Structure formats: C-alpha cells, structure tokens
Amino acid sequence: MTSEESFEVFWSEYPVGRKVCKRIARKAWNKIPSPEAHLLEILAGLMEWKNSAQWQNINYVPYPATFLNRCQWEETP
C-alpha cells in the first residue's frame, strides 16, 4: 500500500464533523516516517479516541492535521 492509499484509509475513518483541510492533513501524514507501515497502529489509536467520552462532543475532536502532528494515536484517551 502506498503512502497516499494509506492516507485515504486514515481520512475515511476520521470523524466526519472534523474532516477539514485535507491538503494540510496529507502534509502532516507525509511527515510521519513510513506512515503506511504504521497505518494499523494509527487506526487503532484513532478508534480509541473516537470511542472516548471526550470525542463524543465534536468540538473536542482535533482537526486531522493536528491529530497527526501531535502523534495523538500514541496517547491514551
């Protein structure tokens, strides 16, 4: 899977209400070393955050680029 294909998988899983600035999110994705190799880890972290109480309020969901730049998938919600 290419980096672009893996980004599209990530993008499709991100909460709809915060899917903005796709171009900026793609730049953040490309800053991750071998993002396609970490896709499953990133998606697992994203799923944890999506199921967290905090993210039930869309106002507390960061934009995709922010989520990626913070490596937020590595944190526990």
C-alpha positions in Angstrom: 0.0 0.0 0.0 1.3 3.4 -0.9 1.5 6.4 1.4 -1.3 8.1 -0.5 -3.5 5.0 -0.3 -2.9 4.6 3.5 -3.7 8.3 4.0 -7.0 7.8 2.2 -7.8 5.0 4.6 -7.0 7.2 7.6 -9.0 10.1 6.1 -12.1 7.8 5.5 -12.0 6.8 9.2 -11.7 10.3 10.6 -14.9 11.8 12.2 -17.0 13.5 9.5 -17.6 16.7 11.5 -13.9 17.5 11.6 -12.7 16.4 8.1 -11.2 19.7 7.1 -8.0 20.8 5.4 -7.3 17.6 3.6 -4.2 19.0 1.9 -2.7 20.1 5.3 -3.6 16.7 6.8 -1.8 15.0 3.9 1.3 17.1 4.6 1.2 16.0 8.2 0.8 12.4 7.1 3.8 12.6 4.9 5.9 13.9 7.8 5.4 10.6 9.6 8.3 8.2 8.7 6.8 5.4 6.6 3.2 6.2 7.5 1.9 3.2 5.5 3.9 0.9 7.8 2.2 2.4 10.9 -1.3 2.5 9.4 -2.8 -0.2 11.7 -1.3 1.5 14.8 -2.6 4.9 13.8 -6.1 3.5 13.0 -6.2 1.6 16.3 -5.3 4.8 18.2 -7.9 6.7 16.2 -10.6 4.2 17.1 -9.7 4.5 20.8 -10.1 8.3 20.5 -13.3 8.0 18.5 -14.8 5.9 21.3 -13.6 8.1 24.1 -16.1 10.2 26.1 -14.1 13.4 25.1 -14.7 12.8 21.4 -18.4 12.4 21.8 -18.5 16.2 21.7 -17.3 17.1 18.2 -15.9 20.4 19.5 -13.2 18.4 21.3 -12.1 16.4 18.3 -8.9 17.9 16.8 -8.6 18.5 13.1 -6.9 15.6 11.3 -3.6 17.5 10.8 -3.4 18.3 14.5 -4.1 14.7 15.4 -1.3 13.6 13.2 1.2 16.3 14.1 0.7 15.5 17.8 1.1 11.8 17.2 -2.1 11.6 19.2 -2.7 8.0 18.3 0.2 7.1 20.6 -1.7 8.6 23.6 -4.4 7.0 25.7 -7.7 8.9 25.6 
